[in-house]
Amino acid sequence: MQQVLHNRVSEGKITAGDFNSKTSKRKNISYNQMEDYIIDIESKLMKKYRLGFSGLHKMLVLKAGQQEFGQFYV
């Protein structure tokens, strides 16, 4: 005997992973063919500060913003 599974309406249901209302933003960084030296500097800075690619760029942007605008960001 075959059982028929009815499709239930999923309106109003929230999945377990839907607790974060903010969406993450991603931006790409593109390099020209002649900019390999920047990638080398990035890897040296990542080793020095023990950060990943994303963390390094966030730290450097905050540092530059603090110098430029004189505001302290945490």
C-alpha positions as CSV (number, residue, x, y, z in Angstrom):
1,M,0.0,0.0,0.0
2,Q,1.5,3.3,-1.0
3,Q,1.3,6.3,1.3
4,V,0.9,9.7,-0.1
5,L,2.9,12.5,1.6
6,H,1.1,15.7,1.5
7,N,3.1,18.9,1.1
8,R,2.5,21.1,4.1
9,V,2.6,24.9,3.8
10,S,5.8,26.2,5.3
11,E,4.4,29.8,5.7
12,G,5.3,31.3,9.0
13,K,7.9,28.7,9.8
14,I,11.4,29.8,10.6
15,T,14.3,27.6,9.9
16,A,16.9,26.9,12.6
17,G,19.5,29.0,10.8
18,D,17.3,32.0,10.3
19,F,18.1,33.7,13.5
20,N,20.5,36.3,12.0
21,S,18.4,39.1,10.4
22,K,21.5,41.0,9.0
23,T,22.9,39.7,5.8
24,S,26.6,39.5,5.3
25,K,28.2,41.8,2.7
26,R,30.9,40.6,0.5
27,K,33.2,42.6,-1.7
28,N,35.9,41.4,-4.1
29,I,39.3,42.8,-4.5
30,S,40.8,42.6,-8.0
31,Y,44.4,42.9,-8.8
32,N,46.1,43.6,-12.2
33,Q,48.8,41.4,-13.6
34,M,51.5,43.8,-12.5
35,E,50.3,43.9,-8.9
36,D,51.8,40.7,-7.5
37,Y,53.9,42.7,-5.1
38,I,50.7,43.8,-3.3
39,I,49.8,40.1,-2.8
40,D,53.3,39.5,-1.3
41,I,52.9,42.4,1.1
42,E,49.5,41.1,2.1
43,S,50.8,37.7,3.0
44,K,53.7,39.2,5.0
45,L,51.2,41.5,6.9
46,M,48.9,38.5,7.5
47,K,51.8,36.6,9.0
48,K,52.9,39.6,11.1
49,Y,49.5,40.4,12.6
50,R,48.4,36.7,12.6
51,L,45.2,37.6,10.7
52,G,43.4,36.2,7.7
53,F,42.7,38.1,4.5
54,S,39.4,39.6,5.7
55,G,40.7,40.5,9.2
56,L,43.7,42.2,7.7
57,H,41.7,44.4,5.4
58,K,39.2,45.3,8.1
59,M,42.1,46.3,10.5
60,L,43.8,48.3,7.8
61,V,40.6,50.2,6.8
62,L,39.9,51.0,10.5
63,K,43.5,52.1,11.0
64,A,43.3,54.4,7.9
65,G,39.9,55.7,8.9
66,Q,41.2,56.6,12.4
67,Q,44.2,58.4,11.0
68,E,42.1,60.2,8.3
69,F,39.0,61.2,10.4
70,G,40.4,61.1,13.9
71,Q,37.6,58.9,15.2
72,F,38.3,55.9,17.3
73,Y,36.6,52.7,16.1
74,V,36.4,49.6,18.2
